[in-house]
Amino acid sequence: RDPRGKQVQERRVDVVLVGGGIMSATLGVLLKELEPSWSMMLLERLEGVALESTGAWNNAGTGHQALCELNYTPMRSNGEIDIQKAIKINESFEISKQFWAYHVQKKHLKEPESFIHPVPHMSFVRGKDVAYLQARHKALSLHPLFCGMKYSESMDEIERWVPLIAEGRKREERVAATCIDWGTDVNFGSLTEQFSDYLAKQEGFVLKTHHEVVDIKRSQEGHWRVKSLDKKSGEFTEVEARFVFIGAGGAALPLLYKSGIPEARGYGGFPVSGQWLVCSNPEPIEIHRAKVYGKAAVGAPPMSVPHLDTRVIDGEKKLLFGPFAGFSTNFLKQGSYLDFFLSFNSGNFKTMIEAGLDNIPLTQYLINQVMLSLKGRIEVLKEYMPKAEFGDWELKIAGQRVQIIKPDAKNRGSLQFGTEVVASNDGSLAALLGASPGASTAVEAMLGVLEKCFKKELETPLWKEKLQEMIPSYGHPLSDDLGRLNENRRYTSGLLHLPFTPVQ
């Protein structure tokens, strides 16, 4: 019995997945395809899957392929554009598309229109940033992965691409834009729900909602005992598993602490909230058809890169602008305001304080964002859509992200922008921390979990062949093989109903 006197129900499984988001769903499907006989349990604290960071309103919905996101292509001190991160992210999304295409073909997913749509990806800058975008276009357009990227400083041409950006703007204003027609919008919430439905039909898989994980500890046999509270009945369940994956968004960090693995020492988290401006006028929603990303303000976190964004949510076209960043001490949208304070411990205290002192400009930026009125937010929108009308927009709360804090090469606390898999030395437990680009690279991130935690299994012919079947380019980079790149894109575009233009 637990301390409250409630009966503890016990069970043994091969795999426990914590959190009902895109990461757990993707890893669950991978493992179930590779080892159909393994028993699995997915524990989610809310009433359903995909209700936190993965939810359609809680993430950008951009198929992040580094086509338009300027923060993935920084300028070096010598004036050159560093495109290495952009290449990596682009290839990661190609892997995701292969995985989804395979499951569409196998009827494990519904028609692709239920979760993915073609939407042009654009970057838009003004004034002194024009030179940067010109250099970025020159660097990327030479690479096969970014073939077909158009560049223009002509207001007339930009108006043809995105009328709302040009309408009402002074014709003499110096502007520039890039455009790739084959970008995508992805509803990761729908994708997660469909994967979860597929898993629920598989033998040996159990999905438990309303179950909040409260403890993770080693058993005497060396396995993991995962204790969860049924929030409806008040009963506790303890599950023993050979492998545990913590894919619980902002809650992953405190659960990682509970596991006690030494690899978690020094990690901390900095929560960042978000808000969208959502258009309620059907006319501009219909006119605009693109994801237009701009330059982030100095000190802004990646999730707050401004974009005027066409979205398709549950079959309905939307128009969003933002997200506006903010600071909240909860680690989940439906979390506790004590989360941030409770995340301090003896292992990360120094790291957290040092990162805080080094990121005072970020804190000031977040405070300024929080203080913005609706009118102030509309003024920011007008930098991208000059004719925006105050009455056409309303504010909607977006998701909650927790950026990684960890020691850098000099053992000083550093704020990280990205995602990272933290795993125990024996590979029996892993957690995914961080945010952007997140969901778009879920398949590659979960392949990283397999590589860290299932090294022996990955060497077997069975796993190799099955992974190659699900992801044809697995183990073979697309960026250095034009034939394989075209073959891959033709395959995924056909099954996902996306446009395809061969790379010459």
N, C-alpha and C positions, 0 to 999 in steps of 0.2 A: 504493500500500500504506500501511497505518497503521503507527505506530511499532513495533508488536509483530510486524510482518511478515505480518500476516493480509491476505488479499486484500479490497479494498473493492469491493463490488458497487454499481453506480450505476443510478439510474433517475430519470425525470422524470415528475411528475404536476402536476395543477393545484392540488390541495389536500392538505395534510398535517394530520391531526388527531392531537394528542399526548394520550394518555390515554384509556382505555376506560370512562369514566364517563357519566353522564346528559347532561352538557354536550356532550361531543364527539358522542355519539350523536344528540342533538337537532339540533345544527348540521349534522351529516352528512346527516340526513334532510331538513332544510330545503333545503340546497344541492342535494341530488340531485333533489328535486322541482322546484326552480327551474331547474336546469341539468343535465338528465339526461346530457348528453354529457361533462361534466367528469370527469376521472379523479381518484380520491381514494385516499389510503392512511391507515389508522388504525394507530398504533403504541402498543402496550400492553406494559408491562414484566413483567406477571404472566402466568399461564397462561390467563387468560380475562378477559372484561370484567366490570365491576361488582363487583370484589373488594376495592376500597378504600372510599372515602367513600360511594359509591353503594350498596354492599351493604346488604341488608335489616337486618342486625344493626348496621350502622355508622352509621345515621342514624335520625332520629325516626320516619320513616314517616308523619308527619302531613302531610296535604294542607294545608300552611300557608296559611290564608286569613284569619289574624288574628281568627278567631272566639273563640279561647280563650287566645292567647298574650299575656300581660299586658305583656311587655316592648315590644310594638309600640304601646302606647297609654300613654305616660308622662303624668304629671300635671305641668302647668305650675306655675310659682311662684305664680300667682294662683288655683290650685285647679281650673282647668279641665283637661279631658282632651284631649290632642292626638291626633286620630284620623287625621291625614293619612297617616302611614306605614301604618296599618291599611287605609285605603282603597286605597292603591297596591298592597299585597301581595294584598289580596282580588281586585282586578282582574287582577293578574298570574296568579293561580291560575285565574281564569275563562278566560284566554287559553290556559293549559296544557290545561284540560279541552276546549276547542274543538279544539286540535291533536290531542289523543289521540282525540277522538270522530271526527274526520275519518279518522284512520288505522284505527280500528276499522271504520268504514263501508267503507273501501277494502280491508279484510282484510289490511292490512299488520301489524296487531296481532291477537292472539288475542282470545277473548271477554274483556270488561272485567273479569270476576271473576278473571282471572289476574293483575291488577295493582291493581285499585281496589275498595274496599268502603265502603258507607255506615257510618259510626260517629259517634255524637253527639260534639260538641266542647263541653267544659265548662271553666269557670274556677271555682276553689274557694279561698276565703280565710277567715281567722279574725281575731277581735279587731279591732284598729285598722284593718286593711285592708278591712273591710266597707264603710266610707264610700267608699273608692277604687273598689271594684267597683260600688257603687251608682251613682256618678258616671259610671263607664265605660259601664255599661249604658244610662244615660240618654242619653249622647252617641251611642253606636253605634246604639241601637234606632231613633233618628230618621232614620237613613240607610238608603236602599233596599237597599244591599248587605248589610245585617245584619238585614233584616226577619225576624221570627220568633224573635229572641233572648229567651228567658224568664229571669226573675230571681226568686230566692227567698231568704228568710232563715229559712224554715220547715224545721226538721229533718225533719219528716214528709215534706214534698215532696222534699227532697234525698234522703231515704232511698228514695223511689220511683224517683228518677232513677238513683242509684248506691248500692245498699245497703251495699257494703263501706266507703264513706266515713262513713256514719252509724252503722254497727254498733259498739257499745262506746263511743260518744262520749257525754259528759255532755249531757243534753238542754238544760241551761241555757247551754251554751257558745255564744258569739255567732259565728255562721258565715253565709256567704252563697255563693251559686253562680249562675252563668248557664249556660244550656244552649241549644244549637242542634242540632236533630235531623239536619240535612242535612250535617254534616261528613263527612270522608272519611279513610280509611287507604289509603296508597299504597305499594306495593312497587316502589320505584324500581329495584331490582336487576333484577326481572323485566321491567320496562318497557325498561330498557337492553339486556338480552339480546335481547328481541324486536325492538327497533329495529336492533340489530347484525345479527341474522339476516336481517332485511329488506334491509339495506344490502349484506350479503355476496352476495345474489342479483342485485344490480344490476350491469350491465356497467360496467367501469372502476373498480370498488371493490375494494380489497385490505385485508384485516385481518391484521395481523402481531402475534401475541402473543409473549411472551418477548423482546420487542425494547425495550431501554431506550435512550432518547434521551440521548446524551452530549454533543452539541454542536449549536448552531444558529448559523449565520453567513451573512453576505451572500455571494452569488456575484458575479463580475465583471459579470454581466448585470443585477444588481440583484434577482435572485430570492433565495430562501433555500435553503441547503444544510443538510439535517437529517441528522445522523449518529447511527446507532443501533447498539447491540451486540446481536447475537443471543446470548442468555444460554445457549442450548443448544449451539450450534455454535462459539461464540467468534468468529464472523465479524462484520465491520462492514458496514453498508449505508449508503450516502449517497444521499439522495433530494433532488432539486432541485424546488422548488415555487414557484408564483406567490403562494400564500397559505398561511400556517401559523396554526393555532389551538392554543394550549396550554391544554388543559382537564385538567390532571394533578393536580388537588387540591393537596395541600401541595407537590408537586414543581413546580408551575407557577412559583413565585417564583424558585428557582435557575435554571430554564430561561429565564425571562425575562431574568435577568442575562446569561446566555450570549449572548443575541441582540444585546446591546449597544445597544438602542434608547434614546435619551435619555429617553423618556417613563417608563422604569422607574427612573430615578434617584430616590433618596430612599425608595423602598418597602422595607419590611422585613416580617417576619412573627413572630408569637408563637404557638408551638404549644400546643394544649390537647387533652389526651386525655380519654377518657370510659369509664365502666363502667356496666353495667345490673345491677339485681337482677331476676332472671328467676324467675317462679313455676313450681314443678314440681307443684303440687297442682291437679288438674282441677276441683275444686269452685269455688274463687274465680275461676278462669279463665272458667268458664261463667257465673257470677253477674254478673261485671263486664262492662259493654259501653259503654265511653266512653273518650275521651281527656280526662283531668282534669288541667288545668294549674294550678299554683299560682304564688305570688310568688317570684321569685329572691332569694337572699340578697344583701345589700349587697356590691357588688364582684364578683359572679359574672358570668361570660360568658354570653351568650344560650343557648349550647348546653346549659348546665347548669340551665335552668329546670326545676324538679321536676315530673314528671307521672306519674300512674298510668294506664297506657296499654294499651288493647286494640290488638293488632296481629294481622294475618293474614299469615303468612309461609309461602309455598309451600302455601297452602290450609289451614294449621293455625292455629287461634286461639291467641294467646299473651297473657300478661299481664306487663308490664314496669314497673319503677319506676326513675326516675333521669332523666337520667344523672348520675352522680357525676363531677365534673370532676377532672382531675389534670394535672400538668405532666410532659411528656416531651420531650426535646430532639430527637426524630425528627420529621420533617415528614409522614411517612406511617406508617401502622400497620405496614407491612412496609418501613420505611426504616432510616436509619442514625442512631445517637445523635449523630453529628457534624453533622447537618443544620443545627441551630440555630446552632452556632458558625461553620460555614462560610458562613452566610448574611450575616455581617457583611462589608461592603466600604466603600471610601472614600466611596461615594455615599450610604450609609444609616447609617453609624456614628453620627453625631450624632443622627439621627432615632430610632434604636433605643435609645440611652442615655437620651435625654430621655423617651421613652415608658415605659421601665423605671422611671425615677425617679418618674414621675407615677402609676404603677400598682402601687406597693408593696402596697396593700391586696389587689389581685387576686392577687399572688404569695403573700401570707399565706393567702388563702382557698384557693388551689390546694394549698398545703402541708398545710393542715388536712384537705382532702378526701382527699389521698393517705394521710394518717396514720389515717384512719377504719378501724376494724376491721369485720368483717362484722356483729358485734353492733351497733356504732355506726350502721352503715348501716340496719339493721333498725329502730333507734330513730327515725331520720329518716323511714323509711317509715310508721311508726305515727302520725306527724302527719297522714297522709292515710288510712291504713287501720289504725285502732286495734287491731283484732283479728288483725293479721298474726302468723303463727307463724314462729319462727326456722327451723324445719326445712323450711318450704315454699319457701324462696328460695335461690338460688345466684347467685354473681357471674359476670358474663360481660363480657369486654372489648368496648367499643364502638369507634367510629372515632376518627380523629385529625383535628383541624382546625387550620388556621393562620389566625389572625386578622390582618387587615391593619394594618400600622403605616405611617403616611405623614405628611408635614408638614401641619399645619393652616393656617388662615388667617393665623396669626402666624408661620408657618414653624417651628413647634415640633413635634417628633415626637408623634404622637397615635395611640392604639390605636383602631381602627375596628371596629364590629360590623356586618357586612353583606357584600355581594358587590360586586365592581367589575370592569368590563372595562377593561383597559389595552391601548391599541392604538398602533401606530407611526403617525407622521404621514401616511405614504402609504397606510395601510390594508392593508398587505401582511402584517402579523402582529398577532395579538391574543391576550391571555391573560385568563383569569378568575381573580381572586383572591378570598379570603375564604370565609365559611361561611354562617351562617343569613341568610335562609330558604332559600338554596341550591336544592336539587333542585326544590322546588315551583314556583319561578319560572324554571326553566331555559328555557322557551320564550321568555319575554319577554327574558331575559338574552341569548339567542342572536339574537333580533331586534335587540337593541342592538348585537351584533357586526356584523350586516348593515348597520345604519345607520351605523356607524363606518367600515366597511371596503368596502362595496359601494354607495356613494352613487349612482353613475351607473346601475348595474343596477336599483336600487330605483325609479328614475324611469321605467323602461321599462314599457309596458303589460303585457308578458308577466309580469314579476315582480309587478306590482301585482295583476293578476287572479288569479294563482296563490296569492298570500298571502291574498287575500280569500276564495278558495275554501277554503283550509286553516283560516283564522281569520276567520270572518265579521265579527267586530267590529273587525278590524285598522284602526287609524287613527280609531276612533270610541269614546270612553270610554263605558263602560256606566253609570257612576255618575250621569250627568245625563240618561239616557234610559230611562224606566221600561219603555216598550214593547220597546226593544232588549234590555234586561236580561232581561225575561221570555221573549222569543223565544230568546235565547241559552241560558238555563238550561233551557228546555223541550227544545231541541235536544240539548244535552250530556247532560242527565239521561236522555233516551230512549235514546241510543246507549251511554252508560256504565252504564245500569241503576241510576241513582241516584234517590232521591225528589225530587219537584218540587212546590213550593208557590208559586203565582204571587204576586208582590209587588203589593199593592193601593195 
